[in-house]
Amino acid sequence: MYKKFLCVFGIFLIVFMSFVLAEQGSIDKETNGSDNAIGGDKDEHGCLITAGYSWNETEEKCVREWESGEARYQNEIQEQNQLQIKVKVKDGEHLGESGQTFMIQTKENNKIKFESNGVSVECDCNMTQEKIQNKTKLNVQLSNGKNAEVKVMPDTASEKALERLRLKVCSEENGCSLELKEVGKAEETKLAYELQTKRKAKFLGLFGSQMQVKVQVNAENGELISVDKPWWAFLASEPAEE
C-alpha cells in the first residue's frame, strides 16, 4: 500500500513539474520575443519606426516626415514662447506688455530711473526684465522673497495719485516727489508708487498752513493702497485744485 502511494505521488509530482516548466518557457519566450520586437522597431539612431519616426539629418532628431511643419514644430514654438529668462534690467527704451514704451536708466548706487510719458521715478530695488518676443516685462524682488511685476507705468500711477489729492501736476517746484518702493511688512509687503507733497490748507478755516500728504498706488494693479494726512486734516480745508 505504501509503495503504491509513493508511486502515485511520484507520477503526480512529475506531471506538476512538467506543467510548471512548460508555463515558464512560454513566458520567457513571450518576453524575449517582445524585447526583440521593441529593439527591432528602432533604427540605429533610436527612432521608433513603428510610430512613424525616422532620423532627420538637418534637424538632428527623430521626426515624422509626413507631418506638416506647423504640427511638427508646435510644441517647440510653444516652449520658446513660454521661455522667460530673467536678467538684470537693461538701459534704454523698452516696449511694455500693454504696448506702452518706457525708458530705463541705471544711476549711481545701482538705482533705477524708470520713465514713461515724461513722468519718471527712481527705484532703489533689484529690478529684472523678461523678454517675451519684442516686449519687456519688469519684475522687482521684494525683501520677503516674493516677486512683484511692474504692470503700472509711472505716468498712470502719478495721474491716479494726483486725482486723489486734487492736484494738477507733481514737480520739484511744488515740492512733490514720486518714488517706486516697497511698502508694508512681511507677507503684506507690496511694490508701490509713493507720491509725497505739501498741500496748502486753512486750519479751522482761518489760519493758513501746509500739511504733508502721501498717496501710495499699487504698482501691480493700480489700486490705491493708502492716503496719509496729518491727524488734524479733518479740521482743515483744502483748495479744490492746485
KOLLOVO-6797 format. One record per residue: residue number from 1; x, y, z of N, C-alpha, C, O in turn. Coordinates in nm, 2 decimals. Example, Ala and Ser with C-alpha at 12.3 -4.5 7.8 and 13.67 -1.06 7.14 Angstrom:
1	1.32	-0.57	0.78	1.23	-0.45	0.78	1.32	-0.33	0.78	1.42	-0.33	0.85
2	1.28	-0.22	0.71	1.37	-0.11	0.71	1.29	0.00	0.79	1.34	0.11	0.80
//
This chain:
1	0.08	-0.12	0.00	0.00	0.00	0.00	0.09	0.13	0.00	0.06	0.22	-0.07
2	0.19	0.12	0.08	0.28	0.24	0.09	0.35	0.26	-0.03	0.37	0.38	-0.08
3	0.40	0.15	-0.10	0.47	0.16	-0.23	0.38	0.22	-0.33	0.42	0.30	-0.42
4	0.25	0.18	-0.33	0.16	0.22	-0.43	0.14	0.37	-0.42	0.13	0.45	-0.52
5	0.13	0.42	-0.29	0.11	0.57	-0.27	0.23	0.65	-0.32	0.21	0.75	-0.38
6	0.35	0.60	-0.29	0.47	0.67	-0.34	0.47	0.67	-0.49	0.52	0.77	-0.55
7	0.43	0.57	-0.55	0.43	0.56	-0.70	0.33	0.67	-0.76	0.37	0.74	-0.85
8	0.21	0.67	-0.70	0.11	0.77	-0.75	0.16	0.91	-0.72	0.15	1.00	-0.81
9	0.22	0.93	-0.60	0.27	1.07	-0.57	0.38	1.11	-0.66	0.39	1.23	-0.70
10	0.47	1.01	-0.70	0.58	1.04	-0.79	0.53	1.08	-0.92	0.59	1.18	-0.99
11	0.43	1.01	-0.97	0.37	1.04	-1.11	0.31	1.18	-1.11	0.32	1.26	-1.20
12	0.24	1.21	-0.99	0.17	1.35	-0.98	0.28	1.46	-0.98	0.26	1.56	-1.04
13	0.39	1.43	-0.91	0.49	1.53	-0.90	0.56	1.56	-1.03	0.59	1.67	-1.06
14	0.58	1.45	-1.11	0.65	1.47	-1.24	0.56	1.55	-1.33	0.60	1.63	-1.40
15	0.42	1.51	-1.33	0.33	1.59	-1.42	0.32	1.73	-1.38	0.32	1.82	-1.47
16	0.32	1.76	-1.25	0.31	1.90	-1.20	0.43	1.98	-1.24	0.42	2.10	-1.28
17	0.55	1.93	-1.22	0.68	2.00	-1.26	0.69	2.02	-1.41	0.74	2.12	-1.45
18	0.64	1.92	-1.49	0.64	1.94	-1.63	0.55	2.06	-1.67	0.58	2.13	-1.76
19	0.44	2.07	-1.61	0.34	2.18	-1.64	0.41	2.31	-1.60	0.39	2.41	-1.68
20	0.47	2.32	-1.48	0.53	2.45	-1.44	0.64	2.49	-1.53	0.65	2.61	-1.57
21	0.73	2.39	-1.57	0.84	2.43	-1.66	0.79	2.47	-1.80	0.85	2.56	-1.86
22	0.68	2.41	-1.84	0.62	2.44	-1.97	0.57	2.59	-1.97	0.59	2.66	-2.07
23	0.50	2.62	-1.86	0.45	2.76	-1.85	0.56	2.86	-1.84	0.55	2.97	-1.90
24	0.67	2.83	-1.77	0.78	2.92	-1.76	0.85	2.95	-1.89	0.89	3.06	-1.92
25	0.86	2.84	-1.97	0.92	2.85	-2.10	0.84	2.94	-2.19	0.89	3.01	-2.27
26	0.71	2.92	-2.18	0.62	3.01	-2.26	0.63	3.15	-2.23	0.63	3.24	-2.32
27	0.64	3.18	-2.10	0.65	3.32	-2.05	0.78	3.38	-2.10	0.79	3.50	-2.15
28	0.89	3.30	-2.09	1.03	3.35	-2.13	1.03	3.38	-2.28	1.09	3.47	-2.33
29	0.96	3.29	-2.35	0.96	3.31	-2.50	0.88	3.44	-2.54	0.93	3.51	-2.63
30	0.77	3.46	-2.47	0.69	3.58	-2.50	0.77	3.71	-2.46	0.77	3.80	-2.54
31	0.84	3.70	-2.35	0.92	3.82	-2.30	1.03	3.85	-2.40	1.05	3.96	-2.44
32	1.11	3.74	-2.43	1.22	3.76	-2.52	1.17	3.81	-2.66	1.24	3.89	-2.72
33	1.06	3.76	-2.70	1.01	3.80	-2.83	0.97	3.94	-2.83	0.99	4.01	-2.93
34	0.91	3.99	-2.72	0.86	4.13	-2.70	0.98	4.22	-2.71	0.98	4.32	-2.77
35	1.09	4.18	-2.63	1.21	4.27	-2.63	1.27	4.28	-2.76	1.31	4.39	-2.81
36	1.28	4.17	-2.84	1.34	4.17	-2.97	1.25	4.25	-3.06	1.31	4.32	-3.15
37	1.12	4.25	-3.04	1.03	4.33	-3.13	1.05	4.48	-3.11	1.06	4.55	-3.20
38	1.06	4.51	-2.98	1.08	4.66	-2.95	1.22	4.70	-3.00	1.23	4.81	-3.06
39	1.32	4.62	-2.98	1.45	4.66	-3.03	1.45	4.67	-3.18	1.52	4.76	-3.23
40	1.39	4.58	-3.24	1.38	4.58	-3.39	1.31	4.69	-3.45	1.33	4.72	-3.57
41	1.22	4.75	-3.37	1.13	4.86	-3.42	1.21	4.99	-3.42	1.15	5.09	-3.47
42	1.33	5.00	-3.37	1.41	5.12	-3.36	1.52	5.12	-3.46	1.58	5.01	-3.48
43	1.55	5.23	-3.52	1.66	5.23	-3.61	1.79	5.26	-3.54	1.79	5.26	-3.41
44	1.90	5.28	-3.61	2.03	5.29	-3.54	2.04	5.42	-3.46	2.13	5.43	-3.37
45	1.95	5.52	-3.48	1.95	5.64	-3.41	1.86	5.64	-3.29	1.84	5.73	-3.21
46	1.79	5.52	-3.27	1.69	5.51	-3.17	1.55	5.56	-3.20	1.47	5.57	-3.11
47	1.52	5.59	-3.33	1.39	5.64	-3.37	1.29	5.52	-3.38	1.33	5.41	-3.43
48	1.18	5.54	-3.32	1.07	5.43	-3.32	1.00	5.42	-3.45	0.92	5.51	-3.49
49	1.04	5.32	-3.53	0.99	5.31	-3.67	0.84	5.28	-3.67	0.77	5.34	-3.75
50	0.79	5.20	-3.58	0.65	5.16	-3.58	0.56	5.28	-3.55	0.44	5.28	-3.59
51	0.62	5.39	-3.49	0.54	5.51	-3.46	0.55	5.61	-3.57	0.50	5.72	-3.57
52	0.63	5.57	-3.68	0.64	5.66	-3.79	0.76	5.76	-3.79	0.77	5.85	-3.87
53	0.85	5.74	-3.69	0.96	5.83	-3.68	1.09	5.78	-3.76	1.11	5.66	-3.77
54	1.16	5.87	-3.81	1.29	5.85	-3.87	1.39	5.96	-3.84	1.35	6.07	-3.80
55	1.51	5.93	-3.87	1.62	6.03	-3.83	1.63	6.14	-3.94	1.64	6.11	-4.06
56	1.62	6.26	-3.90	1.64	6.38	-3.99	1.78	6.44	-3.97	1.80	6.49	-3.86
57	1.86	6.43	-4.07	2.00	6.48	-4.06	2.00	6.63	-4.04	2.09	6.68	-3.96
58	1.91	6.70	-4.10	1.91	6.85	-4.09	1.88	6.89	-3.95	1.95	6.98	-3.89
59	1.77	6.83	-3.89	1.72	6.87	-3.76	1.80	6.80	-3.65	1.79	6.83	-3.53
60	1.87	6.68	-3.69	1.94	6.60	-3.60	1.85	6.55	-3.48	1.89	6.56	-3.37
61	1.74	6.49	-3.52	1.64	6.43	-3.43	1.55	6.34	-3.50	1.54	6.35	-3.62
62	1.47	6.26	-3.43	1.37	6.17	-3.48	1.24	6.26	-3.51	1.19	6.33	-3.42
63	1.19	6.25	-3.63	1.07	6.32	-3.67	0.98	6.24	-3.75	1.02	6.13	-3.80
64	0.86	6.28	-3.76	0.76	6.22	-3.86	0.76	6.31	-3.98	0.70	6.42	-3.98
65	0.82	6.26	-4.09	0.84	6.35	-4.21	0.70	6.38	-4.27	0.69	6.48	-4.34
66	0.60	6.30	-4.25	0.47	6.32	-4.31	0.39	6.43	-4.24	0.29	6.48	-4.30
67	0.44	6.47	-4.12	0.36	6.58	-4.05	0.40	6.71	-4.12	0.50	6.73	-4.17
68	0.30	6.81	-4.11	0.33	6.94	-4.16	0.43	7.01	-4.07	0.44	6.97	-3.95
69	0.49	7.11	-4.12	0.59	7.18	-4.04	0.53	7.25	-3.92	0.59	7.25	-3.81
70	0.41	7.30	-3.93	0.34	7.37	-3.82	0.32	7.27	-3.71	0.34	7.30	-3.59
71	0.27	7.15	-3.74	0.24	7.05	-3.64	0.36	7.00	-3.58	0.37	6.98	-3.45
72	0.47	6.98	-3.66	0.59	6.93	-3.60	0.66	7.02	-3.51	0.71	6.98	-3.40
73	0.65	7.15	-3.53	0.72	7.25	-3.45	0.63	7.31	-3.35	0.68	7.40	-3.28
74	0.51	7.27	-3.34	0.42	7.34	-3.25	0.46	7.34	-3.10	0.46	7.45	-3.04
75	0.50	7.22	-3.05	0.55	7.22	-2.92	0.67	7.30	-2.89	0.69	7.37	-2.79
76	0.76	7.29	-2.99	0.89	7.37	-2.98	0.86	7.52	-2.97	0.92	7.59	-2.89
77	0.77	7.57	-3.06	0.73	7.71	-3.06	0.67	7.75	-2.93	0.70	7.86	-2.88
78	0.58	7.67	-2.88	0.51	7.70	-2.75	0.62	7.71	-2.64	0.61	7.80	-2.55
79	0.71	7.62	-2.64	0.82	7.62	-2.53	0.90	7.75	-2.54	0.93	7.80	-2.44
80	0.93	7.79	-2.67	1.01	7.91	-2.68	0.93	8.03	-2.64	0.99	8.12	-2.58
81	0.80	8.03	-2.67	0.72	8.15	-2.63	0.71	8.16	-2.48	0.70	8.26	-2.42
82	0.71	8.04	-2.41	0.69	8.03	-2.27	0.82	8.06	-2.19	0.82	8.08	-2.07
83	0.93	8.04	-2.26	1.06	8.06	-2.20	1.09	8.20	-2.16	1.09	8.29	-2.25
84	1.10	8.23	-2.04	1.12	8.36	-1.99	1.24	8.37	-1.90	1.24	8.31	-1.79
85	1.34	8.43	-1.95	1.47	8.43	-1.88	1.48	8.57	-1.81	1.49	8.67	-1.88
86	1.49	8.57	-1.68	1.51	8.69	-1.60	1.65	8.74	-1.60	1.74	8.66	-1.57
87	1.68	8.86	-1.64	1.81	8.92	-1.64	1.80	9.06	-1.58	1.69	9.12	-1.58
88	1.91	9.11	-1.54	1.91	9.25	-1.48	1.85	9.34	-1.59	1.89	9.34	-1.70
89	1.77	9.44	-1.55	1.71	9.53	-1.64	1.81	9.61	-1.71	1.91	9.66	-1.65
90	1.80	9.63	-1.84	1.89	9.70	-1.93	1.85	9.84	-1.96	1.73	9.87	-1.98
91	1.95	9.93	-1.97	1.92	10.07	-2.00	1.87	10.08	-2.14	1.90	9.99	-2.23
92	1.78	10.18	-2.16	1.73	10.20	-2.30	1.58	10.20	-2.30	1.51	10.20	-2.20
93	1.53	10.21	-2.42	1.39	10.21	-2.45	1.33	10.07	-2.46	1.39	9.99	-2.52
94	1.22	10.05	-2.39	1.16	9.92	-2.40	1.01	9.93	-2.43	0.95	10.04	-2.42
95	0.95	9.82	-2.48	0.81	9.82	-2.51	0.74	9.73	-2.41	0.78	9.61	-2.39
96	0.65	9.79	-2.33	0.58	9.71	-2.23	0.48	9.61	-2.28	0.45	9.62	-2.40
97	0.43	9.53	-2.19	0.33	9.43	-2.23	0.20	9.49	-2.28	0.13	9.44	-2.37
98	0.17	9.61	-2.23	0.05	9.68	-2.27	0.07	9.76	-2.40	-0.03	9.82	-2.45
99	0.19	9.76	-2.46	0.22	9.84	-2.58	0.27	9.98	-2.56	0.30	10.05	-2.65
100	0.29	10.01	-2.43	0.34	10.15	-2.40	0.49	10.14	-2.39	0.55	10.05	-2.33
101	0.56	10.24	-2.44	0.71	10.25	-2.43	0.75	10.31	-2.30	0.68	10.40	-2.24
102	0.87	10.27	-2.25	0.92	10.33	-2.13	1.07	10.32	-2.14	1.13	10.25	-2.22
103	1.14	10.41	-2.06	1.28	10.42	-2.06	1.34	10.37	-1.92	1.28	10.39	-1.82
104	1.45	10.31	-1.93	1.53	10.26	-1.81	1.67	10.32	-1.81	1.73	10.32	-1.92
105	1.71	10.37	-1.70	1.85	10.43	-1.69	1.90	10.39	-1.55	1.84	10.42	-1.45
106	2.02	10.33	-1.55	2.09	10.29	-1.43	2.17	10.41	-1.38	2.25	10.47	-1.45
107	2.14	10.45	-1.25	2.21	10.57	-1.19	2.31	10.52	-1.09	2.34	10.40	-1.07
108	2.36	10.62	-1.01	2.46	10.59	-0.91	2.40	10.50	-0.80	2.28	10.50	-0.78
109	2.48	10.41	-0.74	2.44	10.32	-0.64	2.34	10.22	-0.69	2.26	10.17	-0.61
110	2.34	10.20	-0.82	2.25	10.10	-0.89	2.11	10.13	-0.88	2.02	10.04	-0.89
111	2.08	10.26	-0.85	1.94	10.30	-0.85	1.88	10.30	-1.00	1.96	10.33	-1.09
112	1.76	10.27	-1.01	1.70	10.26	-1.14	1.60	10.38	-1.17	1.52	10.41	-1.08
113	1.63	10.45	-1.28	1.53	10.56	-1.32	1.44	10.50	-1.42	1.48	10.45	-1.52
114	1.31	10.51	-1.39	1.21	10.45	-1.47	1.11	10.56	-1.52	1.05	10.63	-1.44
115	1.10	10.57	-1.65	1.02	10.69	-1.71	0.92	10.64	-1.81	0.95	10.55	-1.90
116	0.81	10.70	-1.81	0.70	10.68	-1.92	0.63	10.81	-1.94	0.58	10.87	-1.84
117	0.61	10.85	-2.06	0.53	10.97	-2.10	0.58	11.09	-2.02	0.49	11.17	-1.98
118	0.71	11.11	-2.00	0.76	11.23	-1.93	0.76	11.22	-1.78	0.80	11.32	-1.72
119	0.70	11.12	-1.72	0.69	11.11	-1.58	0.80	11.00	-1.54	0.79	10.89	-1.58
120	0.89	11.04	-1.45	0.99	10.94	-1.41	0.99	10.92	-1.26	0.95	11.01	-1.18
121	1.04	10.80	-1.22	1.05	10.77	-1.08	1.19	10.70	-1.06	1.25	10.65	-1.16
122	1.24	10.70	-0.94	1.36	10.62	-0.91	1.32	10.51	-0.82	1.23	10.52	-0.73
123	1.40	10.40	-0.83	1.37	10.28	-0.75	1.50	10.22	-0.71	1.59	10.18	-0.79
124	1.52	10.22	-0.58	1.64	10.15	-0.52	1.60	10.01	-0.49	1.58	9.96	-0.38
125	1.60	9.93	-0.60	1.55	9.79	-0.59	1.62	9.70	-0.69	1.69	9.74	-0.78
126	1.59	9.57	-0.67	1.65	9.47	-0.76	1.55	9.44	-0.87	1.46	9.36	-0.86
127	1.57	9.52	-0.98	1.47	9.51	-1.09	1.53	9.42	-1.20	1.65	9.44	-1.24
128	1.45	9.33	-1.25	1.49	9.24	-1.36	1.39	9.25	-1.47	1.28	9.31	-1.46
129	1.43	9.20	-1.59	1.34	9.21	-1.70	1.33	9.07	-1.77	1.42	8.98	-1.76
130	1.21	9.04	-1.83	1.19	8.92	-1.90	1.14	8.96	-2.04	1.05	9.04	-2.06
131	1.21	8.91	-2.14	1.18	8.94	-2.28	1.08	8.83	-2.33	1.11	8.71	-2.33
132	0.96	8.88	-2.37	0.86	8.79	-2.43	0.84	8.84	-2.58	0.77	8.94	-2.60
133	0.90	8.78	-2.67	0.91	8.82	-2.81	0.97	8.96	-2.81	1.09	8.97	-2.77
134	0.90	9.07	-2.85	0.96	9.20	-2.86	0.92	9.29	-2.74	0.95	9.41	-2.74
135	0.85	9.23	-2.64	0.80	9.31	-2.53	0.88	9.27	-2.40	0.94	9.16	-2.39
136	0.88	9.37	-2.31	0.96	9.35	-2.18	0.87	9.36	-2.06	0.78	9.45	-2.05
137	0.88	9.26	-1.98	0.81	9.26	-1.85	0.91	9.28	-1.74	1.01	9.22	-1.73
138	0.87	9.38	-1.65	0.96	9.42	-1.54	0.91	9.35	-1.41	0.80	9.34	-1.38
139	1.01	9.30	-1.33	0.99	9.24	-1.20	1.08	9.30	-1.10	1.20	9.34	-1.13
140	1.04	9.31	-0.98	1.12	9.35	-0.87	1.11	9.25	-0.75	1.00	9.21	-0.71
141	1.23	9.21	-0.71	1.23	9.11	-0.60	1.22	9.19	-0.47	1.29	9.28	-0.44
142	1.12	9.15	-0.39	1.09	9.21	-0.26	1.17	9.15	-0.15	1.23	9.05	-0.16
143	1.18	9.22	-0.04	1.26	9.18	0.08	1.21	9.05	0.14	1.28	8.98	0.21
144	1.08	9.01	0.11	1.02	8.89	0.17	1.04	8.77	0.07	0.99	8.66	0.10
145	1.12	8.79	-0.04	1.15	8.69	-0.13	1.05	8.67	-0.25	1.08	8.60	-0.34
146	0.94	8.74	-0.24	0.84	8.74	-0.35	0.88	8.83	-0.46	0.96	8.92	-0.44
147	0.83	8.81	-0.58	0.85	8.89	-0.69	0.72	8.97	-0.72	0.61	8.92	-0.72
148	0.74	9.10	-0.75	0.63	9.19	-0.79	0.65	9.23	-0.93	0.75	9.28	-0.97
149	0.55	9.21	-1.02	0.55	9.26	-1.15	0.51	9.40	-1.17	0.40	9.44	-1.12
150	0.59	9.48	-1.23	0.55	9.62	-1.25	0.46	9.64	-1.37	0.51	9.65	-1.49
151	0.33	9.63	-1.35	0.23	9.64	-1.46	0.19	9.78	-1.48	0.14	9.82	-1.59
152	0.20	9.87	-1.38	0.15	10.01	-1.39	0.27	10.10	-1.42	0.37	10.09	-1.35
153	0.25	10.18	-1.52	0.36	10.28	-1.56	0.36	10.40	-1.47	0.25	10.43	-1.40
154	0.47	10.47	-1.45	0.48	10.59	-1.37	0.38	10.69	-1.39	0.32	10.75	-1.30
155	0.35	10.72	-1.52	0.26	10.83	-1.56	0.11	10.79	-1.51	0.04	10.88	-1.47
156	0.08	10.66	-1.52	-0.05	10.62	-1.48	-0.07	10.63	-1.33	-0.17	10.68	-1.28
157	0.03	10.59	-1.26	0.03	10.60	-1.11	0.02	10.74	-1.06	-0.05	10.77	-0.97
158	0.10	10.83	-1.13	0.11	10.97	-1.09	-0.03	11.03	-1.11	-0.08	11.11	-1.03
159	-0.09	11.00	-1.23	-0.22	11.06	-1.26	-0.33	11.02	-1.15	-0.41	11.10	-1.11
160	-0.32	10.89	-1.11	-0.42	10.85	-1.02	-0.40	10.91	-0.88	-0.50	10.95	-0.81
161	-0.27	10.93	-0.84	-0.24	10.99	-0.71	-0.28	11.14	-0.71	-0.34	11.19	-0.61
162	-0.25	11.21	-0.82	-0.28	11.35	-0.83	-0.43	11.37	-0.83	-0.48	11.47	-0.77
163	-0.50	11.28	-0.89	-0.65	11.29	-0.90	-0.71	11.28	-0.76	-0.80	11.35	-0.72
164	-0.65	11.19	-0.68	-0.70	11.17	-0.54	-0.67	11.29	-0.46	-0.75	11.32	-0.37
165	-0.56	11.36	-0.48	-0.53	11.48	-0.40	-0.58	11.61	-0.46	-0.56	11.71	-0.40
166	-0.64	11.60	-0.57	-0.69	11.71	-0.64	-0.58	11.81	-0.68	-0.59	11.93	-0.65
167	-0.48	11.76	-0.73	-0.36	11.83	-0.78	-0.35	11.82	-0.93	-0.39	11.72	-0.99
168	-0.29	11.92	-0.99	-0.27	11.92	-1.14	-0.14	11.85	-1.18	-0.14	11.77	-1.27
169	-0.03	11.89	-1.12	0.10	11.83	-1.15	0.18	11.80	-1.03	0.15	11.85	-0.92
170	0.28	11.71	-1.05	0.37	11.68	-0.94	0.51	11.72	-1.00	0.56	11.66	-1.09
171	0.58	11.81	-0.93	0.71	11.86	-0.98	0.79	11.91	-0.86	0.74	11.93	-0.75
172	0.92	11.93	-0.88	1.00	11.98	-0.77	0.96	12.12	-0.73	0.98	12.15	-0.62
173	0.91	12.19	-0.83	0.87	12.33	-0.80	0.76	12.34	-0.69	0.76	12.43	-0.61
174	0.67	12.24	-0.69	0.56	12.24	-0.59	0.59	12.14	-0.48	0.50	12.11	-0.40
175	0.72	12.10	-0.47	0.76	12.01	-0.36	0.70	11.87	-0.36	0.69	11.81	-0.26
176	0.67	11.83	-0.48	0.61	11.70	-0.50	0.72	11.60	-0.55	0.80	11.63	-0.63
177	0.71	11.48	-0.50	0.81	11.37	-0.54	0.73	11.24	-0.56	0.63	11.21	-0.50
178	0.78	11.16	-0.66	0.72	11.03	-0.68	0.83	10.92	-0.68	0.94	10.94	-0.74
179	0.81	10.81	-0.61	0.91	10.71	-0.59	0.85	10.57	-0.61	0.73	10.55	-0.57
180	0.92	10.48	-0.66	0.88	10.34	-0.66	0.96	10.26	-0.55	1.08	10.26	-0.55
181	0.88	10.20	-0.46	0.95	10.15	-0.34	0.86	10.04	-0.28	0.75	10.01	-0.32
182	0.92	9.97	-0.18	0.85	9.87	-0.11	0.77	9.94	0.00	0.81	10.04	0.06
183	0.65	9.89	0.03	0.57	9.94	0.14	0.51	9.82	0.21	0.49	9.71	0.15
184	0.48	9.83	0.34	0.42	9.72	0.42	0.54	9.64	0.47	0.65	9.67	0.45
185	0.49	9.53	0.55	0.59	9.45	0.61	0.56	9.30	0.59	0.44	9.26	0.57
186	0.66	9.22	0.60	0.65	9.07	0.59	0.56	9.03	0.47	0.59	9.07	0.36
187	0.46	8.95	0.50	0.37	8.90	0.39	0.29	9.01	0.33	0.24	8.99	0.21
188	0.27	9.12	0.39	0.20	9.23	0.34	0.28	9.33	0.26	0.23	9.43	0.21
189	0.41	9.29	0.24	0.49	9.38	0.16	0.45	9.39	0.01	0.41	9.29	-0.05
190	0.44	9.51	-0.04	0.40	9.54	-0.18	0.49	9.63	-0.25	0.57	9.70	-0.18
191	0.49	9.63	-0.38	0.56	9.73	-0.45	0.47	9.84	-0.49	0.36	9.82	-0.55
192	0.50	9.97	-0.46	0.41	10.08	-0.48	0.48	10.20	-0.52	0.60	10.23	-0.50
193	0.40	10.29	-0.59	0.44	10.42	-0.62	0.40	10.51	-0.50	0.28	10.50	-0.46
194	0.49	10.59	-0.45	0.45	10.68	-0.34	0.47	10.82	-0.38	0.58	10.86	-0.41
195	0.36	10.90	-0.38	0.37	11.04	-0.41	0.36	11.12	-0.28	0.26	11.10	-0.21
196	0.45	11.21	-0.26	0.45	11.29	-0.14	0.45	11.44	-0.19	0.53	11.48	-0.28
197	0.38	11.52	-0.12	0.38	11.66	-0.14	0.32	11.74	-0.02	0.27	11.68	0.07
198	0.33	11.87	-0.03	0.27	11.96	0.07	0.15	12.03	0.01	0.16	12.09	-0.10
199	0.05	12.03	0.08	-0.07	12.10	0.04	-0.10	12.22	0.12	-0.09	12.22	0.25
200	-0.15	12.33	0.06	-0.19	12.44	0.13	-0.32	12.41	0.20	-0.41	12.34	0.15
201	-0.34	12.46	0.32	-0.47	12.43	0.39	-0.49	12.55	0.49	-0.40	12.63	0.52
202	-0.62	12.56	0.53	-0.66	12.66	0.63	-0.71	12.58	0.75	-0.82	12.52	0.75
203	-0.63	12.59	0.86	-0.67	12.52	0.98	-0.79	12.60	1.05	-0.78	12.72	1.07
204	-0.89	12.53	1.07	-1.02	12.58	1.12	-1.08	12.69	1.03	-1.16	12.77	1.07
205	-1.03	12.68	0.90	-1.09	12.78	0.81	-1.03	12.92	0.82	-1.07	13.01	0.75
206	-0.94	12.94	0.91	-0.89	13.07	0.94	-0.74	13.09	0.92	-0.69	13.18	0.86
207	-0.66	12.99	0.97	-0.52	13.00	0.98	-0.45	12.93	0.86	-0.47	12.81	0.84
208	-0.37	13.00	0.78	-0.31	12.94	0.67	-0.20	12.84	0.71	-0.12	12.87	0.81
209	-0.19	12.73	0.65	-0.09	12.63	0.69	-0.06	12.54	0.57	-0.12	12.55	0.47
210	0.03	12.45	0.59	0.07	12.35	0.50	0.07	12.21	0.56	0.11	12.20	0.68
211	0.02	12.11	0.49	0.02	11.98	0.55	0.09	11.88	0.45	0.07	11.88	0.33
212	0.17	11.79	0.51	0.23	11.69	0.43	0.13	11.57	0.40	0.07	11.52	0.49
213	0.12	11.54	0.27	0.03	11.43	0.24	0.11	11.33	0.16	0.21	11.36	0.09
214	0.06	11.20	0.16	0.12	11.09	0.09	0.02	11.00	0.04	-0.07	10.96	0.11
215	0.04	10.96	-0.09	-0.05	10.86	-0.15	0.03	10.75	-0.20	0.14	10.77	-0.26
216	-0.02	10.62	-0.18	0.05	10.50	-0.23	-0.04	10.43	-0.33	-0.16	10.41	-0.30
217	0.02	10.40	-0.45	-0.06	10.33	-0.55	0.02	10.20	-0.58	0.14	10.19	-0.61
218	-0.06	10.09	-0.58	0.00	9.96	-0.61	0.05	9.95	-0.75	-0.02	9.98	-0.84
219	0.18	9.91	-0.76	0.25	9.90	-0.89	0.21	9.78	-0.97	0.23	9.78	-1.09
220	0.14	9.69	-0.91	0.10	9.57	-0.99	-0.05	9.58	-1.04	-0.07	9.53	-1.15
221	-0.14	9.65	-0.97	-0.27	9.65	-1.02	-0.33	9.79	-1.02	-0.45	9.81	-1.07
222	-0.26	9.90	-0.98	-0.30	10.03	-0.99	-0.40	10.08	-0.88	-0.45	10.19	-0.89
223	-0.42	9.99	-0.78	-0.52	10.03	-0.68	-0.45	10.12	-0.57	-0.33	10.11	-0.55
224	-0.54	10.21	-0.51	-0.49	10.29	-0.41	-0.46	10.21	-0.28	-0.55	10.13	-0.24
225	-0.34	10.22	-0.22	-0.31	10.15	-0.10	-0.35	10.23	0.02	-0.41	10.18	0.11
226	-0.31	10.36	0.02	-0.33	10.44	0.13	-0.32	10.59	0.09	-0.26	10.62	-0.01
227	-0.39	10.67	0.17	-0.38	10.82	0.16	-0.35	10.87	0.30	-0.44	10.86	0.39
228	-0.23	10.92	0.33	-0.20	10.97	0.46	-0.19	11.12	0.47	-0.13	11.19	0.39
229	-0.26	11.17	0.57	-0.26	11.31	0.60	-0.24	11.33	0.75	-0.26	11.24	0.83
230	-0.20	11.45	0.80	-0.19	11.48	0.94	-0.32	11.45	1.02	-0.43	11.46	0.96
231	-0.31	11.43	1.15	-0.43	11.40	1.22	-0.53	11.51	1.23	-0.65	11.49	1.24
232	-0.48	11.63	1.21	-0.57	11.75	1.22	-0.63	11.78	1.08	-0.69	11.89	1.07
233	-0.61	11.70	0.98	-0.65	11.73	0.85	-0.81	11.75	0.84	-0.86	11.83	0.76
234	-0.88	11.68	0.93	-1.02	11.69	0.93	-1.07	11.83	0.98	-1.19	11.87	0.96
235	-0.98	11.90	1.04	-1.01	12.04	1.09	-0.97	12.15	0.99	-0.99	12.26	1.02
236	-0.91	12.10	0.88	-0.86	12.20	0.78	-0.93	12.19	0.65	-0.98	12.08	0.62
237	-0.93	12.30	0.58	-1.00	12.30	0.45	-0.88	12.31	0.34	-0.78	12.37	0.37
238	-0.91	12.25	0.23	-0.81	12.24	0.12	-0.87	12.31	0.00	-0.99	12.30	-0.03
239	-0.78	12.37	-0.08	-0.83	12.43	-0.21	-0.88	12.32	-0.30	-0.84	12.20	-0.29
240	-0.97	12.35	-0.39	-1.03	12.25	-0.48	-0.92	12.19	-0.57	-0.93	12.06	-0.59
241	-0.83	12.27	-0.62	-0.73	12.21	-0.71	-0.61	12.31	-0.72	-0.63	12.43	-0.72
242	-0.50	12.25	-0.72	-0.38	12.34	-0.73	-0.30	12.30	-0.85	-0.19	12.36	-0.88
//
